[in-house]
Amino acid sequence: DQQVKQNSPSLSVQEGRISILNCDYTNSMFDYFLWYKKYPAEGPTFLISISSIKDKNEDGRFTVFLNKSAKHLSLHIVPSQPGDSAVYFCAAASNSGNTPLVFGKGTRLSVIA
Amino acid sequence: DGGITQSPKYLFRKEGQNVTLSCEQNLNHDAMYWYRQDPGQGLRLIYYSQIVNDFQKGDIAEGYSVSREKKESFPLTVTSAQKNPTAFYLCASSIRPLGTEAFFGQGTRLTVV
């Protein structure tokens, strides 16, 4: 049973517009959430994270929002750039439950110039 | 400079042979992980290690084995018992065990023919 779900396998966005990538989780023990970016044949690189004590974290063009009651988080990229085209993975972990990172299946973002 | 090194980047093996994938880190991280990526499957955890001489099975450990004799090294052996070994394998490490961001190597693409 998938604990972290990314229901959109792909997303296309025009350059300069906002990209919104969504992620849902089922395990209420998760208290730390991360987004990774991955290019083909490379390892994922860490983008941004958020702890369950916050509902928003911002880093430059990237903002992650967390809605604990809905068990939902989203990554906003503004403005989107062609170099943002990659697969984005949502991941979750539990400090209290001692679980390693659990990843979603990823969303492929294409930013069209 | 610090990082995680996986070698080789591409590996070919005949069916029925065991093969060992190398993972070395010089980040002084306590925890290390092995994930497997298949198309449309995201990243699935094979094994993880929180400290030297200790490791735990992940979600898909069958047909794999690991060792953690040194803090810097966490090799993964893909045995002949693994039914579908062809995949992209990713090694990662984190500064402390669990509940924190992990840093990934560049991956090893294993093809079994």
Contacts between the chains, C-beta under 8 A, distances in Angstrom:
chain1	res1	chain2	res2	distance
A	6	B	42	7.8
A	9	B	40	7.4
A	31	B	99	7.6
A	32	B	99	5.3
A	32	B	100	7.2
A	34	B	101	5.6
A	36	B	104	7.9
A	41	B	88	7.5
A	41	B	107	6.8
A	41	B	109	6.9
A	42	B	106	5.8
A	42	B	107	6.6
A	43	B	4	7.7
A	43	B	6	7.8
A	43	B	90	5.5
A	43	B	92	7.6
A	43	B	104	3.4
A	43	B	105	5.2
A	43	B	106	5.0
A	43	B	107	5.2
A	44	B	43	7.4
A	44	B	90	7.3
A	44	B	104	5.1
A	45	B	104	7.2
A	46	B	101	4.9
A	46	B	102	7.7
A	46	B	103	6.8
A	49	B	101	5.9
A	89	B	42	6.5
A	89	B	43	6.5
A	91	B	43	8.0
A	93	B	98	6.3
A	93	B	99	4.6
A	93	B	100	7.3
A	94	B	98	7.7
A	94	B	99	6.4
A	95	B	98	7.0
A	95	B	99	3.7
A	98	B	97	7.7
A	98	B	98	5.2
A	98	B	99	7.5
A	99	B	98	6.4
A	99	B	99	7.7
A	100	B	31	7.9
A	100	B	33	6.0
A	100	B	45	5.8
A	100	B	48	5.0
A	100	B	58	7.1
A	100	B	98	5.8
A	100	B	102	7.9
A	101	B	33	7.7
A	101	B	45	7.8
A	101	B	102	5.7
A	102	B	45	7.5
A	103	B	35	7.5
A	103	B	42	4.9
A	103	B	43	4.1
A	103	B	44	7.7
A	104	B	42	5.7
A	105	B	40	6.4
A	105	B	41	6.3
A	105	B	42	3.8
A	106	B	42	5.4
